[in-house]
Amino acid sequence: MQPMNEPVTLETRYRTLLILWSALFISIGMFFVFATFVPPDTQPLENRMLSLTFLAVGTLAVIASRVAKHRLMEQAVAKQDVALVQTGLVVAAALSEVAALLGLMDRMLTGNRYFYFLFIIAVIGTLLNFPRRDHLLAAGYKNRLT
């Protein structure tokens, strides 16, 4: 643990971003394991329209995650605010995780055997939002973040 008066370094911030990203990525795996091995409590509804709606909303959430991250990274660079980089990562990963939650709902509500497509979309979205040092450097170059 760092003393309170010591400045936060680039490596410390990057490590924090990696830990946050890893935790959100692992939660997708946990949702998948739950969806795979826990049977639905009730008789599933065979509703293809609901499954397609979940797929569409999950895909849009992943696309929105990329847009939100891009906008927050632009704001971080413009304002030279390194904290916005972390906010962008968390927002993007959470929006990507929406697809996994919808996959879990699809499995539990409809019993759709193709529920895993939403998990694949969530994993792709989360991998695309992997934290990069470049974002921290761009947002903190005037503050001499090292």
N, C-alpha and C positions, 0 to 999 in steps of 0.2 A: 504494500500500500504506500502511495506517495504522500509525503508531507503536504500539508495544506498550502504552504507558501511557494512550493515548487511549481513552475509552469507545466502545463500538460503538453506532451510532445506529440509529434505526428504519429509515432509508433503506438503510443498509448491510445490515441483516438482511433487509429486503424484497428488495433486489437479489439477495442470495444465494438466497433462496427462488425468485425468478424464474429464475435461472440453473439451479438444480436441476430445477425443473419443466420448463423448456425442453429440457434435456438428455434427460429421461425421455420427453418428448413426441416429440422428434426420433427417439429410438430406435424408437418405434413405426413411424414412417415408414420407417426403414431396414429394419425387419423386413418391412414390406409390400413394399418394393421387392425385397428378397431373395426373398420368397415368390412374387412375380409373375414375376420374370425368371429365376430359377434352377429348372430342371426337377428333379423328384425323381430320385434316383440309381437307384432300383429301380422295379419295376412297382408302381403304387399299389394298395392294397387297397380295393376298393369296399365300404366298411363304413359304412353310414349310422348305425348305432347308436354307433359311435365318434365320428363327427362330431357327433351330437346330444349325446353326453356332453361333448365339448369345449365345445360351445355352452353347455350348462347350467353347467358348472364355470366357464367364463369369465364368464358373467353373474353367478354367485354371487360370484366374486372381485371384480367391480366393485361389487356391493352391499356386500360386506364392506369394501371400501376406504372407502366413505362412512361406514359404521358406525365403523370404526377411527379415521378422521379426526375424526369428531364426538366420540368418547370422549376422544381425546388432546387435542383443543381444550378440552374441559371440564376435564380435568386441568390443562392449562396455565393456565387462568384460576384454578382453585381453588388451585393451588400458586404462582401468579405466577411460572411458569417459562417464559421465552420460548423456551428450547431445545426444549421439548416441541412447540412450533408447527412447528419444522423437522422434528422426528421424525415428527409427524403427516402432514406433507406428503409426506415420503419414503416412509413406509409406505403411504399411500393411493395414490400414483403407482405404486409397485412392484406393489401388488395389482391396479391397473388394467392394468398392463403384462402381467400373467399372461394376460389374454384375448388379447393380441397374440401372445404366445408359443404359446398353444394354437392360434391361427389358423395360425401358421407350421407347427406340428406337423401340423395337419389337412391342410394343403396337401401337405406332404412325405410323410405316411404314407398318406393316403387318396386324395389327388388331387381332393378335393371342390372343385368349381368355385365353391361359395358360401363359401369360406374367409374371404372379405373381411367377412362379417358379424361375425366375432370382432374384426376390426380396427376396424370401426365402433363396436362396443361398447367397445373399449379407448379409442378417441379420445373418445367421449362421457364415459366414466368419468374420463379424465384432464382433460378440460375442466371437468367438475363439481368437480374437486379443485384448481382454479386458486387460487394463493395470494392471500390478501387481507390488506390492512393492518389491517383490523379485528381479526383474530386476534392480531396482534402487539400492538396497542394494548390489547386486553382482557387479554392475558397479562402485560403489563408496566406497567400504569398505576400500580401502587404503587411500582414501581422508577423511575418517571419516565423511561421510555424515550422519547426524542424523535427 
